[in-house]
Amino acid sequence: MPYRAPGSSGHSQKQFLSGKPITNYRPRGSAEVRHLIDEGFQAFNAGRLSEACAIFAGKMLDPANDTTIGLTVAGAMTPAGLGGCVIEMMDRGLVDFVISTGANLYHDLHYALNFTLRRGSPFVDDRELYEDGVIRIYDVLFPATVLLETDAYIRDFIVRSGLNEPVATSEFHYRLGQDLLERYPGCEEYSVVARAAVAGVPLYTSSPGDSSIGMNIAYHELMNGSRLMIDPNMDVNEVCAIVLAGKQNGCVILGGGSPKNFYLQAQPTLWEVYGIPKGGNDYFIQITTDQVVWGGLSGATPSEAVSWGKVNPGVLPDTVVAYCDSTIAFPLFCEYAVGSPNGRRTRRELVHRRKELVATLTKEAKAARQKIGNPVI
């Protein structure tokens, strides 16, 4: 184990890890929550959340609109138990693909491997936590051994997988989910990665090196001479192909960060790079605490996105930003969606259609380049 000195501070892990276990919350479509959001959330950011729920459940999930829905996830959502909401949404076909930080998918694995994360306090002495071998994510606490054993599982999986070439993050995560299902039966009830493999939902990571999953892939190359690597070009083209194939497109953005832009850049990639004028997203819902005044992309509004061709200028009434903490707003949002008349859709299982969709993108992009007199060389 790396340098730690358990117990040398005079405390013990037990003192810090006495809080209740964090479990994955699964929304069930509460009629009371729907009533609260419809009737009680009337103005300010409560009103914006109500508006977001109405757009999602009433328009994006309407079968007549045939909307391909992407979910982007930043922040520490899975350690906080919100992976259960994502699991329920994927299982019901309410999201078709997910773009997440690598950290969310890494910490999701702890639940699949049956480790326990616990409720704690953000006001503890982190020097004592370090000495006692306890990791803190704000008020989520767990033993450092959870990291080490999760890392060991990832490295063992990479060897078992036989992967030895560049792959998309969607392929890596799908294989990882299949391995979890085989080795930990039933873990799809607790793990986003495992449930995505069952539901056929592609999982993308916009910055794969920025997580412990990427760190362990790097280890495999350095120590074992592996040629396995994450190819971001594959991810870019797969997401573009999914968006191109959508009759209508919409997103639900939790936080912001690179997952937000990785989804939204698909539209400019189509018109700006490939010469395919798709027209911008038809729906845009963001739950964030970031403000537009700081100039950061996490706070960029749907109206700003219009100038980039990311959002269709004719659909601004179907865009909304709710300035809320995602750990509060997203469970409410999911309860509303699950309990709506459109609370279950046929799953698209896009993970199995990626090659087909990319082939269509390639064909249309080459045709577009020929048409504008810029032939592909």
Summary of the structure (lengths in Angstrom):
residues: 377
radius of gyration: 21.3
end to end distance: 53.2
largest distance: 73.9
contacts: 1301
relative contact order: 0.17
helix: 53%
strand: 13%
